[in-house]
Amino acid sequence: MKDGGDFPIADCPFCGGAYLYEEKVCAECGESAVHECELCCSEILPEELSEDGLCGYCSHIMSKDD
């Protein structure tokens, strides 16, 4: 963490609790989020975890109504 690494704990996309990113599980509800984007196959950053399984960029692109 001190060397600019990923945050070890993120907000759980399911319950809002403490999601342990390295362990890939929420400490409160036990759910596991997808860590690889289903569209571009890139790693989803801890702060971009969501229920839809998309990285921040793909989620943004999919939300556009063009």
C-alpha positions in Angstrom: 0.0 0.0 0.0 2.8 2.5 0.9 4.4 1.9 -2.5 1.4 3.0 -4.5 -0.2 -0.5 -4.7 -3.9 -1.2 -4.8 -6.1 -0.6 -1.7 -6.4 -3.9 0.2 -10.0 -3.0 1.3 -12.7 -1.6 -0.9 -16.4 -0.9 -0.5 -18.4 -4.1 -1.2 -20.5 -3.6 -4.4 -23.3 -5.8 -2.8 -23.6 -4.6 0.8 -21.3 -1.6 1.1 -19.2 -3.4 3.7 -15.5 -4.1 3.8 -14.5 -6.0 0.6 -11.1 -7.7 0.9 -9.7 -7.1 -2.6 -6.8 -9.6 -2.4 -8.9 -12.3 -0.9 -11.7 -11.6 -3.4 -14.5 -11.7 -0.8 -16.5 -9.4 1.4 -15.8 -9.7 5.1 -19.4 -8.8 6.0 -21.7 -10.5 3.5 -19.4 -13.2 2.0 -20.1 -12.2 -1.6 -17.3 -12.3 -4.3 -17.1 -9.7 -7.0 -15.8 -10.2 -10.5 -12.2 -8.9 -10.8 -11.8 -9.1 -14.6 -14.0 -7.0 -16.9 -16.4 -9.1 -18.9 -16.0 -6.9 -22.0 -12.3 -5.9 -22.2 -10.8 -8.6 -19.9 -8.8 -6.0 -18.0 -8.4 -6.1 -14.2 -11.1 -4.2 -12.4 -9.5 -1.8 -9.8 -10.7 -2.0 -6.2 -12.4 1.4 -6.5 -14.3 0.3 -9.6 -15.8 -3.0 -8.3 -19.5 -3.2 -9.1 -22.2 -5.8 -9.5 -22.2 -5.6 -13.3 -18.7 -7.1 -13.7 -17.4 -4.2 -15.8 -14.3 -1.9 -15.4 -15.0 1.8 -14.9 -14.2 2.6 -18.6 -16.5 -0.1 -20.0 -19.2 0.8 -17.5 -19.0 4.4 -18.7 -19.2 3.4 -22.4 -22.1 1.1 -21.8 -24.1 3.8 -20.0 -23.9 6.2 -22.9 -27.0 6.5 -25.1 -25.3 7.2 -28.4 
